[in-house]
């Protein structure tokens, strides 16, 4: 079976509470990412009952036969979707629609039934223009000042064409098989035509076959043996989703940037669409491990955005930076790459950009702008201040997202740790200032209650604070979507220091034990009503949101690695499967799926910014990693089954290995990590 055929894009297309995945057909990081156009008010994509068309960039096309209603019901039993192609029966018209992609193009094949008039409609989603020739239709529309252009070639000339408002209706010979090849561009219609010319030579089947070969090569960089067929489907579907973002929008040496609204001539690929708060944790580290050259282009893209706009973006979108979430985690992503030995970007420019983000940009959540009283409190006192209960907000904070002051403190400290490590590597004296500030997390730990907690600007603790429920919806007065139980552990860069605050390693181990069994208060439904992002619950641990990702691996730091091994296996078994609800939270651009890929391989980057990984318990008996730059690295889990989840002993390249850490250089240099697995914990292994 080919790697691409393990991928099921429908996994996760019904959500547990919030955002479902989309069954996208695309190439890795490709600009053309397509699926049928559905009712966007139905967020569980699998449950949307009507197809309204197929993408032509932001515009759409829709075939019909007979009544020309240009919408159709469909039945998933008459649909097949792979990462490289899709096919669906439009039930109302009897048309079979097939689709596949190249880097910048979508290819459609519409098989019309005999005896009925054959129609095709082109329509815009907003303001713009359409133009029609004999066998070519082009269009342009603008969305938030970004051009969305297309050029569509038709395999047959229409017998009749008609404009109905801004829509173009074409009629063809009944019963034909019509191919529509659509070039996408963010530059202009001429570039869309050029993309079409360069990429769509060959038959539909040949191009679909090429797309599958690209996916097989990409997914085959990690080869697994053993495990169940379901686990392989989850694994390769997760790896496919890791390759959805960022998106390369370069078009043969040119790209349009929303950061200065210009078209640039640049041979280096330009990438957009990232949710760095989500992806810095493990999606970017996984992409770096597998495809470091692309990751250098991604970092270079961030730096070009800085040069064009004056700021490193927080959530770089095709339409420009989006002030979303908290922290300045591009610092973590860039520092992690550099400290793992990669040099394919301007490190001095990166330092300049990181420092400007830390010193001159406000840390208020979901906000752009210069520093203000919120930030100055941090600079002067080492924490971001909370509001007294009931006081009206007077800063220009987001009215729904609020201050999130404890989370902002903790995540800023982590960013400053990364900045310090990067600065030290560059020989910057200022790095020591950031190393000191990285310890500011201690200022929001309340020893009296044993949790991270909010402080008022005068330094006093917010009274009557409850780490489980305080902070309102999503805990947002103090935290980001999660509560104090989760964020108390958000100190990836100094776990030993956190343990010391709690009273020692045993105290931290006890906290972790309690976390996984602590219940929800009056009821689970009321808890999730306040914390809808905390899906995938095991006690107060929520697999469904990113701040929890590193938590199961913290047992390694307190000398109890067998508990990490047990918990990560349990989490993967409970919350990741190959059904429609197979992803337990918002997938967020490959973030959650990257957690599964790493964990299923048996290791995880707890602290990006350090060139190391924590060992867990692999799902498969044999994992072979084939990075683009580096030697093959193999993990063999001898005797691995569902029950034999515990590491008894290990060797790395034939030498005994008693560490719970695996270093990045060990993987790149190649070799074999052998793990002897057993049914009961071996408490002497890795316990130091």
N, C-alpha and C positions, 0 to 999 in steps of 0.2 A: 504494500500500500504506500502511495506517495505521501510525503509530509503534508502537502496542501490539502489532501483529501481527508485528513484528520480535522481540519478546521470547519467548525460550524458557526457561521456568523449569527445564527439565531440564539445562541447561548446568551442569556442575560437580557433578552429583548422584552421581558416583563420584569419590572423592578420590584424590589421588596417594599420600598416606600417612595423613593424619589426618582432619580433619572435612570432610565433603561438604556441599554446599548442599542446601536443601530447595526443592521445587517449590511455593512458596507462592502462593496466590491471595489478594489483599488490595488495599486502596486505599493510596495513598501515606501512610505512617506510621499506617495504620489499626489499630485495636485488634483487629478480627477478621482473623486471618491463619490460613488454613486449608489443609489438605491431607489426603488420606486417612490414617487412623491405621494405621501399619505396625508391624512388629516393631522396637522401639527398640534391640534388640541388634544389628541389622543397620545399620551406620552408613552404608554406601553405599546411600542411599535408593532409587536406581533398581533395585537388585538385590533388594530385599525382595519376596518372591513372593506375600504374602497381605495383603489389606486386612481390618482388624478393625473398621472403623467410620469415622465422620466426626465432627469436633469439634462439641460443644455446650459451648463454653468448655473446661474441663478434663474435663467429662463427654463421653460419646460416644453416638452413635446409629448403628444398623446395620440396614439392610433385609435381608430374606431371603425366599425363596419355596420352598415344598416342605418341606424337612427342618428348617428353623429352626436351623441351626448357627451363624448369625451370624458368619461369616467367609467369605472367598472368595478364590480365586486370581484373577489378572487378567493381561492380556496388554497390553504397552505399545502394540502395534499397534492395539489397540482403546481407546486412551486419547488424549485431547487436553487439553493444559493451556496456558492463556494466563495472563497476569498478572491478568486480570479474570474468568475463568471456567474451569471444568474439566468433563470428562466422561469416564467410564470404564465399561466393561462388567464387571459382577461375574459372572465366568464360571460359577461353581458354581450360581448361581440364575437367570441370564439377565436380571438387572435392570440397566437402564441408570441410572447415577447421574450427575446433572448438579449443579453447584454454582457459586455466585457469592456476592458479598459486598456489604455496605454498610459504613459506618464501624464499626458495633458489632454487625452481624448477619451470620449465614451463612444462605443460602437453598439448600435442597436440593430436587431434583425426582427422585423415584424412579419409574421406569416399569417396572411389574411385568409379567411374562409372563402370558398368559391361561391359565386352567385349573389354576393352582396356588395354594394358600393364600398370601396376602400377609401378611408379618409385619414388625414394626418393634420393635426393642429399644432402650430407654434404659438406660444403665448409668453408674455413677459410677466414677471412677478411684481414689477413696479413701473416707474417711469423709465422710458428708453425708446429704442427704435428697432424695427425689423426691416430687412430688405430681402427681396426674393428675386432670384434669377431662374434660369430653366431647371438646373439641377443643384442649385446652391441657395441656401438661406443663411443670412447672417443677422446678428443682433447684438445690441449693446444696451446695458442698463447700469446705473450707478447705485451703489448701496453704501451709505455713509462715506461718500466721496471716493470710493474705490470702484474702478471700472470692472464690470463682469461682461466679457464679450464671448461670442461663440461664432463658429462657422460650421455649417452642417451641409455635407454633400449627400445627395440622394442617388441611389442606384438606378432609379427610373424617373423619367420626367412626368410630372402630373398632367392629367388630361384637362384639369380645370383648377383654377385658383381663385380665391375670393377673400377679401378683407372684411372681417366683422369686428368693427371697432379697431382695437389694436392687435387683434388676433389674426393670424393667417391660416386659412383653411385650404387644404389641398385635397383633390380627389384623384384616385388612381384606378387602373384597371382592376376589376374584381379578381380575388384569388392570387394576387402576386405575392412574392416574398421580397419585401422592401428592406434594404439596408440603409441606415442613416448613420453616418460617421460624423461625430461632432468634436471639433477642436475647441478647447477652452483657452482663454487668455485673460490676464489682468492688465494687458497693455493696450491692445486694440484689435480690431477685426482682422487686419492684415496679419498680425502675429498668430491669431487663431487659425487662419488659413495655412500659415507656414507650419504650425504645429501639426495640423492635419496632414499636410503633404509629407512631412518627415516621418510620421509615426504610423500611418495607416496603410502602408503598402502590404499586400497580402490578403488572403481570405479571412473571413470572420473566424473560422476555426483555427487558422494559423496564428492569428493574433491572440486568441484565447489560449492556445497552446503555449505561446511565448509568455503570457502572463503567468500561467501555471509553472513554467520552468523557472521564472524569476522567484516565485514564492517558494518553490522547492529548494532552490539554492539558499534563499534567505533563512527559511525555517530549518534547513539542514545544518546550519551552523551549530545547532545543539541536537545531538542524536541520542535518543533514549532507548533502552531495552528493559524489558520486564514491566512490571505494573500491569494494570488492566487496560482494556481498550478505552474504557471511559476516561481513565486518567490521562491517556495519550490524547484523547480529544480535548480535554480541558487544557492540557499543557500546550498543545500546538495552537489551539484557539487563543489562548492567552498570549502566546508569542506573536501571533498575527496582530492582536490588538496593540501590543507594544510598538508595532511598526506603523501605526496610523498617524501619530504625531511625533515630532513636528512635521509640517508639510513644506516640501520644497516648491517654491513658486517661481524659481528661475526658469526662463524660457529661452534656452539656447544663447546664453551669454547676456541676457537682459532680465531685469525684474522691476516691477512697480513696487515702491515702498510707500506705505501710508504714514511713515514716520517723517517724511519731508514732501510727500506727494509728488515725487519725481520718478521717472523711469531711469534706471541706472544701467550702464554698461559695465558688466563685471563677470569675469569667467568663473568666479567662485560662487557656488550655490548659496541661495538665500532662503532661510527657513522661517516660518511663522507658525502661529497657533500652538501655544504651550500654556499649560496651567502649572507653573513652576512650583507652587505650594504643594501640589500633588506629586509632581513628577521628579522633583529633586531627590526624593527619598530612595527610590529604587529603579524607576523607569530610565532616567538618564544614566545611572551607573550600569544598567544592563546594556543599554545602547552603546555606551563607551566600551564595555568589555567586548562586544561583538563587532562593532563597526566604528573604530576610533576615528577614521578619516572623516566620516560623516559627522561625528560629534565635534570635531574641530571646526567643520563648516557651521554647525549649529552655534557654537560659541562665537565664532566670527560674525554670525548673523546678529547675535545679541550686541556685539560691540559695534557693528554698523548701525544698529538702531540707536545706540548711545551717541554715536557721532552725528547722526542725522537729527536727533531730537533733544539731546542733552541729558538724557536719563537712561539708565539700564531699565528695561521694562520689567514689570511684575508679572503680567499675563500678556505676552505679545501675540496679538491677533492680526489677521489679515487687514482689519480696519484700524490698526494702531494699538497702542497700549491700552489695556483695560485695567482699571483700578479695582482689582479683585483680590479678596482674601488678605492675608497679613504676611509680614516679613519681606525681606529682600533676598530671596533664596537663589537668585541667579548667582550670588556670591558662593553659595555652597556648591552649585553645579560646576562652576568654573574652577574653583579651588580643588574640588575633588579630582577633576581631570588633570590639573597641573601636578598635584601631589602624587598621582599615579604614574607620572613620568611623561605626560604628553605635552608637546610644545608647539602644536600647530596653530597658534594664535598669538596675538600681540599681548604679552603678559603685562607690560608696562601700562598699556591703555586699559587693560582689565583692572589693574590696581587703581588707577585714577577713577574709573567708573564706579568701582565698588565703594571706594572711600566717599565719593560724592553721594552715593545712595545712603550711606550710613550717617553722614554728617549733615547733609543739607535737605534730605527728603523726609517729610513727616512719616511716622509709622502708624498714624491713625488708620484703622482698617478701612478698606474699600475707598480710599481717598488718595488723590494726588495733591501735591502742593508742598510748600516749604515747611520747615520745622516750625513748631508753635509751642504753646505752654505744655502740651502733652509730652512733647519730646524733650523740652528743657528740663522737666522734672526728672526724666531718665538721666540726662547728662549730669545733673547736679546731685541726684539722690540714689540713682541706680535702680529705679523701677518706674514703670508707667503707672500713673495714678488712676484710681477708681473714683467714681462719683459717690457721694453719700446716698443711701437709699432714699428714693423719692425726689432727689434734686433734679431739676430740669437741665438737660444737656446745654452747655453754652459754647462748646467747641463746634466746629463745622464737621461733626461726625456723621456717618451714615445713620439715618434714623432707625433702620431695622438692624443693621449689623453692630451698631453701638461701639463701645471702646475696646472690648476684649483685652483688657489691660494686662492680665496675668499671662495670657497666651502670647501677647505681643512682647512682653518682657522675656519670656522663655525663648521664643523663636528668634528674637533679636540677639540674645546671648549666644545662641548657637551660630547665627550668621557671623557674629564677631569672632567666635572661635575659628571659623573657617577663614575669615579675613586675616586673623593673626597668623594662622599656619601658612597661608599663601604669602603674606608679607615677610615672614621669617625666611621662607624659601627664596624670596627675591632680595633678601638682605635689607629690608626696610626697618629703620629704627622705630617707626610709629607702630609697628606690629605689636609691641609690648603693651601699648595702651589698649589695644583691642583684646589682647590676652587677659588683661585685668578686667575689662568690661565683660568678658565672657563668663566671669564668675558672679556676675550680678544676679544670676538665678537664685542665689542664696538669700537675696533680699526679699523674695516673695515666698520663702518657706516659713510657715508658722510652726515652730517647734511645739507649741502648746497643743496643737491639734494633729500634727503630723502630716499636713497637706500644704501644697502651694495655695496661697490665699491672696485676695486683693487688699491693697493698702490705699488709704486716702493720701492726698498730697502732703498732709502734715506728718505722714509716717505711721499713723495709727492704723490698726487693722479694721476692716469693715466689720461692724458688729453683727452677731447672729448669722455668721456665714456658715452655710451647709455645702460641703464639697460635692454633694450629689445633686442638689436641686437649685442652689443659688445661681443667680445671673439671668433669670428669665428664659425666654425662648432660645433654645440652643446654648444656654449659658452665656449668651453674647455680651452681657455686661462685663464679664470677666474672661471668657474663653471663646474659642473658635469652634462652634458646632458640637463640642464635647464638654464634659464636665470636669470637675476637679480631680476625680479619681483617675482619669486618663492623663490630664496635663501635669499632674504631680510627677509623672515619669518622663516628661518631655525634656530630658537632660542627656541626650545621646552622647554629648561630648565629654561628660564628666560623671559617669555612673558611680565611680568610686566616691567622688565628692558628695553625690546625692545620698549614697548609702551612709556616709559619715553623718550627714545631717539627720538621717532617720535613726541613728544609733548603732550603725554597723551593718555588715553584710547580712547577718541573720534577720535584722529588722527589715531590710529591703526585701529579703526573700519572703518574710512573713506578709509584707504588704502585697507582694505579687500573688501569694496564695489566696489572700483575702479578696483581691481584685477579681479573680476568676470565679468566685462564688457569691460575692456581694449582690443582693437582690435589688429590686426596682422600686421599693416603696409601696404605696397603696396598690398598684397594679402595673403590669407590664405595658398595657395600652396607654395609661396615663403618662408613664415614663417616656414612651416613644412619641407621645403627643407633644411633650416638651422638647425631646431630643430626637427628631426624625432622622437625623444623620447617623445616629448610633445604632445602625442595624448590624446584623451578624453578632448578636450578643452572646457572650458566655460570662455570666455575672455582669460586672461593669466593664469588662473588656469588649470593645466593639470592633470586630474585623471590618465592618462596613465603612470605616473612616480612617483617613491616612495617619492622624496622630497616634494611632494604636499600632502601626505596622511593626515597629521595633520591639514592642513590649515583650512578646513571648521569648525573645532572645536574651532578655536581661538576666534570666537565670544563669546564663553562662558567667556573667560578671560576679555572681555571688557564690560561685563554686558548686552550683547544682545543675549542671548541663543536662542531666537526664530529664529534668522537668521541661527544659526547652524542647528536647527531642519529643517528648510526649505531647506537649501542647501544640507544636506546629503540625504534627501529624493529625491531631484531633481537629484543629481548625480547618485544615485542607479537606479532611473527610466530611466534616459537617457542612461547611459553607461554600465549597466549590464543587460543582457537578456539571453534567452536560445537558441539563434541562433549561427550559426557558427562563427560570429564575435561578440560574446557576451562578450568578455573581451577586454577592450579598449586600452590595452597596453601590454608590456611584463609582463607575469604573474610571472616569476622569482621565481620559487620554492615555491609557496604558498603565496608570499607576497601580491599580489593584491587581491587574493581570501580571505586572512585573513582580509583585510580591509573590504570587503563586509560582511563577517561573523560577525565581531564585529559591524559594522554599522547597519546591519539588526537586530541585537539584541538590539541596542539602546545605546551602549557605546563604547568607543575607548581609547586605551592607548596613549595619546598625547606625554607623556614623559616617556618612559621606563627608569627605575632608580628611579622612584617615584611609590610607591605602590597604584596607583590610576588610575581612568579612567574618561574621560569626557562623560557626557550624551549627546545623540543626540536624534533621533526619531526612534523608532523601526518600522520595517515593519510589524511584526506579532502582533496578539492580545495577544498571550501568548507564552513566551519562558521559558523553563525549562532547567536549566543547571545542569548536574550531573557529577561533577568532580570526578576523581578517588580518590582524597584525599580532603575531605570536605563534607559539607551537600548540599542537593539540594537547588538551588536558583532559584526563579521564578520571571519573569518580566511580569506583566499584564498591557497591554495598553488598558484601558477601552474605548470602542467606537472607536477603531482604524479603519480608512479607509484611502483611498488615500488623501482625503481632510482634515481629522482630524489629521494633522501632528504635531500640536502644543501642548506642555505640559501645562495644565491649573493649575494643582496642583499634588502633589506626596506624598505618604507615604511609609516609609520603616518599615516593621514589625509593621504596625499600627500607627506609629508616623509620624507627618508631616515632610516632607523632602523638604527643599527649596534650596538645594545645586545642582550645576551642576556637582559635583564630586560624584563618587561612589568609595568606597575604596575596595581594594582587600580582606581585612579581612571580609568586609560585605558579599561578595559572599561566601567565604569559610565557614563562620559561618552559612550560610543558611538563609532562610527566603523569604520574598516577597517584591518586589518593585512594588507598584501600581502607574501607571501614568494615570491620567484622561486626555484624549485627546480632542482637540477641533479644530474647523475650522479656528479660528482667533488667532493671537498671544496673549498670556497672558503675558504682558510685566513686570508684577510685580514678576512673578515666576523666581527665580534663577538669578535675575538681580543685586544682590549685588556684 
